[in-house]
Amino acid sequence: MASTTNFIERTKQFWKWFSDNEGKLSELTQARGKDDGAAEAGSALVSEGVSLIADDIYFNIGGDHEFTFAVNANNALFFIYPYITANLPKQYRDKWKFFPCMQGTGGQNFGFRMHGADVETDNVKVSATPSEDGKTVDLRFYAKEWETLEEQNCYGAFYTLFDLCVGEALACAFVNKVEKAQTVEDGMFALTGLEQWIRDKFCEDGKDPNPADRHFVYEMEPQEDLELRRDVIIGGANCAPLLNDYLSGDDSCYQTFAKFGTKPVFLYFYYDFGTKERAEVLCERNALMDKLEEEVLGERGSGNEIGLMLGGAMGVSRAYIDLLLYDEQLFMEKARKLLADFPYMVLGKEFYPSGQEFLLTDHTMAGFKERLSQLHEASAHKEIIKIIEAMPAENKDFTLINLYARALNNDDQEGKAVEVLESIREQGENDALWNWRMGFALYYLDREVDSIPYLERAIELGDDNPETAALLQEALTYLEDE
């Protein structure tokens, strides 16, 4: 079973294991095909190694020192395996080839058996039609040998064979829709020719794409409650399953990433201060995304990155940045330094509906409390509550707890505000603001009589706000009526 360490440490452990066992692995690959036991022994040994990264990893080892990770229809793994293969130790790079996903067969014909049906890949016919966006292709397929298979098994057989023939990267990056035909249709050709057809159509540089680099734009209708991610108007993303899971209340994709010691998160900041246009804030967010990639995450695909940028979004009142972290602790340390000069308070959340929230802006930075006041002026009371709750208890001084109580009062959480204010009673009894907030909370808890001494004390200590006097008068009127 893989350890609880982060993904980068697990990758280091795997490559140490590989270096320790490289000689034996080399012998086993050379013996494959000659010794029936070599394949079994090789698979058992490699399973031991890859388990240092995560459980249930699919792979293939063979050929001329070739090792291939298999995505096996779990597209989240396109964000995982390239980092591992990029870290192949230099001393083995002339000898071994490591692939982050199954490669195509280069047009080779071979026999294939699944669900009791044998078929030659040349006998599987396909037609390929570019989709409307011109970036993907729609496929139709037919094989006489599959006519008697149930619909689900027929599609399963095609998808499996298709991935083997074309390769998982091309299949994921460029295929949009697949349909079964009832007979051979005009324009169909052998499945063995599809890999080259896709390369000629979409791969101008001749390189296989990484589906993790595919970016799509989406639009949403903001919901009235304006909960996190529900206020989004437009966004861009690289990992559709993660986003779709969050919006549907699922955490399956998140757990896939977590199994490898990586952590999907999104950062967000509240910007609706009424002083800037959304387009201006968008530029600020984009600039922050660029800095995070350049100064914190590291170069994508280099093998030295500590995470990946997954996209971003703009909401009615918040801006979002989506990330996949390979080393969460190191990211936090570096990002907090970067955010010292950023004009907004930045929070984060694990990328699933009930995920934990955290404060990324360093609470020790100059101007921290002033930024809380900005949020108060924008009526962002929930954000203030989240920020202060995310802080270590030892850093919550009298002023911050007072601000916390104010936000709770304004968020209709007067009961909790009373509890919070009670925790600093000794310091607050001779403070006008503390007395005002305690009186306010008690009044709106329908404890009008209890609020009177606090409101009177606030005025005695110098509170000349007309709202305080008005609330006191209402409480006194209630007492007289009683």
C-alpha positions in Angstrom: 0.0 0.0 0.0 1.3 3.4 -0.9 2.4 5.7 1.9 0.7 8.9 2.9 3.6 11.1 1.7 3.0 13.5 -1.1 3.3 12.6 -4.8 6.8 14.0 -5.3 8.2 11.9 -2.4 6.4 8.8 -3.7 7.9 9.4 -7.1 11.4 9.6 -5.6 10.8 6.4 -3.7 9.7 4.6 -6.9 12.8 5.7 -8.8 15.1 4.6 -5.9 13.4 1.2 -6.0 13.9 1.1 -9.8 17.6 1.9 -9.5 18.0 -0.8 -6.9 16.3 -3.3 -9.1 17.2 -2.2 -12.6 19.6 -5.1 -13.3 17.0 -7.7 -12.5 14.3 -5.8 -14.5 16.6 -5.6 -17.5 17.2 -9.4 -17.4 13.5 -10.1 -17.1 12.6 -7.9 -20.1 15.2 -9.7 -22.2 13.8 -13.1 -21.2 10.2 -12.3 -22.0 9.1 -14.5 -24.9 11.8 -17.0 -24.2 10.9 -17.9 -20.7 7.2 -18.3 -19.8 8.0 -17.4 -16.2 9.7 -14.2 -17.0 6.6 -12.2 -17.7 5.0 -13.3 -14.5 8.1 -12.6 -12.5 8.6 -9.2 -14.1 5.0 -8.2 -13.4 5.2 -9.3 -9.8 8.4 -7.3 -9.3 7.1 -4.2 -11.0 3.9 -4.3 -9.0 6.0 -4.1 -5.9 7.7 -1.0 -7.2 4.6 0.9 -8.5 2.8 0.2 -5.2 5.2 2.8 -3.7 3.2 5.4 -5.8 -0.3 4.1 -5.4 -2.4 0.9 -5.4 -3.9 -0.7 -8.5 -1.6 0.9 -11.1 -1.9 -0.7 -14.6 1.3 -1.1 -16.6 3.1 -3.1 -19.2 6.8 -3.9 -19.3 8.5 -5.6 -22.3 10.0 -5.0 -25.7 13.4 -3.4 -25.7 13.4 -2.1 -22.2 10.0 -0.4 -22.5 7.8 0.4 -19.5 4.3 1.8 -20.2 1.8 3.1 -17.7 -1.8 2.5 -18.7 -4.4 5.2 -18.1 -7.1 2.5 -18.7 -10.0 5.1 -19.3 -9.1 7.0 -16.1 -8.3 10.3 -17.7 -7.2 11.9 -14.4 -4.0 9.9 -14.7 -2.9 12.0 -17.7 -2.1 14.6 -15.0 -0.1 12.1 -12.9 2.0 9.8 -15.1 3.9 12.4 -17.2 5.6 13.7 -14.0 6.7 10.2 -13.1 8.2 9.4 -16.5 9.9 12.8 -16.7 11.9 11.9 -13.6 13.5 8.8 -15.2 17.1 9.0 -13.8 19.5 10.3 -16.4 21.8 7.2 -16.3 18.9 5.0 -17.7 17.6 7.3 -20.4 19.6 5.8 -23.3 18.6 2.3 -22.2 15.0 2.5 -21.0 11.9 4.1 -22.5 9.1 5.1 -20.1 5.7 6.1 -21.5 3.0 7.9 -19.5 0.2 6.1 -21.4 -0.4 3.3 -23.9 1.2 4.0 -27.3 -0.3 3.3 -30.7 0.7 0.3 -32.8 1.8 2.3 -35.8 -0.7 0.6 -38.1 0.3 -3.0 -37.2 -2.3 -5.7 -37.8 -2.8 -8.2 -35.0 -5.4 -10.6 -33.6 -7.7 -9.5 -30.8 -10.1 -11.6 -28.6 -12.7 -10.2 -26.2 -16.1 -11.4 -25.0 -15.5 -14.6 -26.9 -15.1 -12.9 -30.3 -11.9 -13.1 -32.4 -11.1 -10.3 -34.8 -8.2 -9.0 -36.9 -7.7 -5.3 -36.5 -7.6 -4.9 -40.3 -11.2 -6.2 -40.3 -12.5 -3.5 -37.9 -13.7 -0.7 -40.1 -14.1 2.9 -39.1 -15.1 6.3 -40.6 -13.8 9.5 -39.2 -15.6 12.8 -39.5 -14.2 16.1 -38.0 -16.6 17.5 -35.5 -18.0 21.0 -35.7 -15.2 22.7 -33.7 -12.6 21.2 -36.0 -10.5 20.1 -33.0 -11.9 16.5 -32.5 -13.3 13.7 -34.6 -16.5 11.6 -34.5 -16.1 7.9 -35.3 -18.3 5.1 -36.6 -17.2 1.5 -36.5 -18.2 -1.9 -37.7 -16.8 -5.5 -37.5 -18.7 -8.5 -38.8 -17.2 -10.6 -36.0 -18.9 -8.4 -33.4 -22.4 -8.6 -34.9 -23.6 -11.2 -32.3 -22.2 -9.3 -29.3 -24.5 -7.4 -27.0 -24.4 -3.7 -27.5 -22.5 -2.9 -24.4 -19.9 -5.6 -25.0 -19.5 -4.5 -28.7 -18.7 -0.9 -27.6 -16.4 -2.2 -24.8 -14.5 -4.3 -27.3 -14.1 -1.4 -29.8 -12.9 1.1 -27.1 -10.3 -1.4 -25.8 -9.0 -2.2 -29.3 -9.2 1.4 -30.3 -7.0 2.5 -27.4 -4.5 -0.3 -28.3 -4.3 0.7 -31.9 -4.4 4.5 -31.7 -2.8 5.0 -28.3 -4.5 6.5 -25.2 -3.2 10.0 -25.7 -4.6 10.4 -29.2 -7.8 8.6 -28.3 -8.5 10.9 -25.3 -7.3 14.2 -27.0 -9.1 14.0 -30.3 -12.0 11.6 -30.3 -15.4 13.2 -29.5 -18.2 10.8 -30.3 -18.2 7.0 -31.2 -21.2 5.2 -32.8 -21.7 1.7 -34.0 -22.7 1.1 -37.6 -24.9 -1.8 -38.8 -22.7 -2.6 -41.8 -19.7 -1.4 -43.7 -20.4 2.2 -44.8 -18.9 4.4 -47.6 -15.7 6.0 -46.5 -14.8 3.4 -43.9 -11.2 2.2 -43.7 -9.3 -0.3 -41.5 -8.8 0.6 -37.9 -5.1 0.1 -38.4 -5.0 3.3 -40.5 -6.8 5.5 -37.9 -3.7 6.4 -35.9 -1.9 7.9 -38.9 -5.2 9.6 -40.0 -5.5 11.4 -36.6 -1.8 12.4 -36.6 -2.0 13.8 -40.1 -5.2 15.8 -39.2 -4.3 17.1 -35.7 -0.6 16.6 -34.9 1.2 19.2 -36.9 4.4 18.9 -34.9 4.3 15.1 -35.0 4.2 14.8 -31.2 1.7 13.0 -29.2 -0.4 15.4 -27.2 -0.8 15.3 -23.4 -4.6 15.4 -22.8 -3.9 17.2 -19.5 -2.9 20.2 -21.6 -6.3 20.4 -23.3 -8.2 23.5 -22.3 -11.9 24.1 -22.7 -14.1 27.1 -22.0 -17.4 26.8 -20.2 -20.3 29.1 -19.2 -22.7 28.8 -16.3 -25.8 30.5 -15.1 -25.0 31.9 -11.6 -27.3 30.7 -8.9 -29.0 33.0 -6.5 -27.3 31.6 -3.3 -23.9 32.5 -4.8 -22.2 29.6 -2.9 -18.6 28.8 -3.9 -18.4 27.9 -7.6 -22.1 28.4 -8.0 -21.6 32.1 -8.8 -19.4 31.3 -11.8 -20.2 33.1 -15.1 -17.4 31.8 -17.3 -14.3 29.7 -16.8 -11.7 27.6 -18.4 -10.5 24.2 -17.3 -8.1 21.3 -18.2 -9.8 18.6 -16.1 -13.5 18.3 -16.8 -14.2 15.3 -14.5 -12.9 17.2 -11.5 -15.1 20.2 -12.2 -18.2 18.1 -13.1 -17.8 16.1 -9.9 -17.7 19.2 -7.7 -20.8 20.7 -9.3 -22.7 17.4 -9.0 -21.7 16.8 -5.4 -19.3 14.0 -6.1 -15.7 13.5 -5.0 -14.6 10.5 -7.2 -12.1 12.4 -9.3 -10.7 14.1 -6.2 -10.2 10.7 -4.6 -8.4 9.4 -7.6 -5.9 12.2 -7.3 -5.6 11.9 -3.6 -4.7 8.2 -4.0 -1.5 9.3 -5.6 -0.7 11.9 -2.9 -1.7 14.8 -5.0 -4.3 17.4 -4.0 -6.7 19.3 -6.3 -7.6 22.7 -4.8 -9.1 25.9 -6.0 -8.1 29.4 -4.7 -10.5 32.2 -4.7 -10.8 35.9 -3.7 -13.7 38.2 -3.2 -13.5 41.2 -5.5 -16.9 42.9 -5.5 -15.8 46.2 -3.8 -17.7 48.3 -6.3 -14.6 50.1 -7.4 -13.3 47.9 -10.3 -14.8 46.5 -13.4 -14.8 42.7 -13.7 -12.4 42.9 -16.7 -9.8 44.7 -14.6 -10.1 42.0 -11.9 -9.8 39.3 -14.6 -6.4 40.8 -15.7 -5.3 40.8 -12.1 -6.3 37.2 -11.7 -4.6 36.2 -14.9 -1.4 37.9 -13.8 -1.5 36.0 -10.5 -2.0 32.7 -12.4 1.1 33.5 -14.5 3.2 34.3 -11.4 2.0 31.1 -9.7 3.1 29.1 -12.7 6.4 30.9 -13.1 7.5 31.4 -9.5 5.7 28.7 -7.5 4.5 25.7 -9.5 7.5 25.5 -11.9 7.7 24.6 -15.6 4.9 22.2 -16.7 6.3 18.9 -17.9 9.8 19.5 -16.7 9.7 17.0 -13.9 10.6 19.8 -11.4 7.1 21.2 -11.0 5.4 21.0 -7.7 1.9 21.1 -9.2 -0.2 22.0 -12.3 -2.5 24.9 -13.2 -5.9 23.4 -14.0 -7.7 26.6 -15.0 -9.7 29.5 -13.6 -13.1 31.1 -13.5 -14.8 34.4 -12.9 -17.9 34.6 -10.8 -20.4 37.3 -9.8 -18.3 38.2 -6.8 -15.3 35.9 -6.7 -12.4 35.0 -8.9 -11.1 31.4 -9.0 -7.8 29.6 -9.7 -7.8 25.8 -10.0 -4.7 23.8 -9.2 -3.4 20.3 -8.7 -0.7 20.2 -6.0 2.1 17.6 -6.0 3.6 19.0 -2.8 1.0 20.9 -0.8 3.2 22.1 2.0 5.9 23.5 -0.4 3.2 25.2 -2.5 1.7 26.9 0.6 5.1 28.2 1.7 6.0 29.6 -1.7 2.5 31.0 -2.5 2.2 32.8 0.8 5.3 34.8 0.0 4.1 35.6 -3.5 0.7 36.8 -2.2 2.2 39.4 0.2 1.7 42.2 -2.3 -1.6 40.9 -3.9 -4.4 43.3 -3.2 -7.0 40.7 -2.2 -7.4 38.2 0.6 -6.9 34.7 -1.0 -8.6 31.6 0.4 -8.6 28.1 -0.9 -10.6 24.9 -0.7 -10.1 21.2 -1.4 -11.7 20.5 -4.8 -14.8 18.6 -3.6 -18.0 20.0 -2.1 -17.3 19.2 1.6 -13.6 19.9 1.2 -11.7 21.8 3.9 -11.2 25.5 3.4 -8.0 27.3 4.2 -6.4 30.8 4.3 -3.6 31.3 1.9 -2.9 35.0 2.5 -0.3 35.2 5.4 -2.1 36.5 8.4 1.1 38.1 9.7 1.5 40.4 6.7 1.2 44.2 7.0 -2.3 45.4 6.2 -4.1 42.2 7.0 -6.8 43.7 9.2 -7.3 46.6 6.7 -8.1 44.0 4.1 -10.7 42.5 6.4 -12.2 46.0 6.7 -12.4 46.0 2.8 -14.4 42.8 2.9 -16.7 44.2 5.6 -17.4 47.3 3.4 -18.3 44.9 0.6 -20.6 43.0 2.9 -18.5 39.9 2.4 -19.2 38.7 5.9 -19.0 34.9 5.1 -15.5 35.4 3.7 -14.4 37.3 6.9 -15.7 34.4 9.0 -13.9 31.8 6.8 -10.7 33.8 7.0 -10.6 34.2 10.8 -11.7 30.6 11.4 -8.9 29.4 9.2 -6.3 31.2 11.3 -4.4 29.5 14.1 -6.1 30.1 17.5 -2.9 31.7 19.0 -2.9 34.4 16.3 -6.5 35.6 17.0 -6.0 38.7 19.1 -8.7 40.9 20.7 -9.2 43.0 17.6 -9.6 40.0 15.3 -12.1 38.3 17.6 -14.0 41.5 17.7 -14.0 41.6 13.9 -15.1 37.9 13.8 -18.0 38.7 16.1 -19.0 41.6 13.9 -19.1 39.3 10.8 -21.1 36.7 12.7 -23.6 39.4 13.7 -23.9 40.6 10.2 -24.3 37.0 9.0 -27.3 36.4 11.3 -25.2 34.1 13.6 -25.8 36.1 16.8 -25.8 33.0 19.0 -22.2 32.2 17.9 -21.3 35.9 18.2 -22.2 35.9 21.9 -20.1 32.8 22.5 -17.1 34.4 20.7 -17.5 37.7 22.7 -17.8 35.8 25.9 -14.3 34.3 25.3 -12.8 37.9 25.5 -15.1 39.3 28.2 -12.3 40.3 30.5 -10.7 42.5 27.8 -13.9 43.7 26.4 -15.9 44.9 29.3 -14.3 48.3 29.1 -14.3 48.5 25.3 -17.1 50.3 23.6 -17.1 48.1 20.4 -17.2 44.9 22.4 -20.2 46.2 24.4 -22.0 47.3 21.3 -21.5 44.0 19.6 -22.7 42.0 22.6 -25.7 44.2 23.0 -26.5 43.9 19.2 -26.2 40.1 19.3 -28.4 39.8 22.4 -31.1 42.1 21.0 -31.4 40.1 17.8 -31.6 36.8 19.8 -34.8 38.2 21.3 -33.0 39.0 24.5 -33.9 42.7 24.4 -33.7 43.2 28.2 -30.3 41.5 28.4 -28.9 43.8 25.7 -29.7 47.0 27.6 -26.7 47.1 30.0 -24.3 46.5 27.1 -25.7 49.2 24.9 -25.7 51.6 27.9 -22.1 50.7 28.7 -21.1 51.2 25.0 -22.5 54.8 25.1 -20.9 55.4 28.4 -17.5 54.4 26.9 -17.9 56.9 24.0 -20.0 55.2 21.4 -21.9 58.1 19.8 -23.2 56.1 16.8 -26.9 56.9 16.3 -27.6 53.2 15.6 -26.5 52.3 19.1 -28.8 54.9 20.7 -31.7 53.8 18.5 -31.2 50.2 19.4 -31.0 51.0 23.1 -34.2 53.0 22.8 -36.0 50.1 21.2 -34.8 47.7 23.9 -36.0 50.2 26.6 -39.4 50.5 24.9 -39.7 46.7 24.8 -38.9 46.7 28.6 -41.6 49.3 29.3 -44.1 47.4 27.3 -43.4 44.3 29.2 
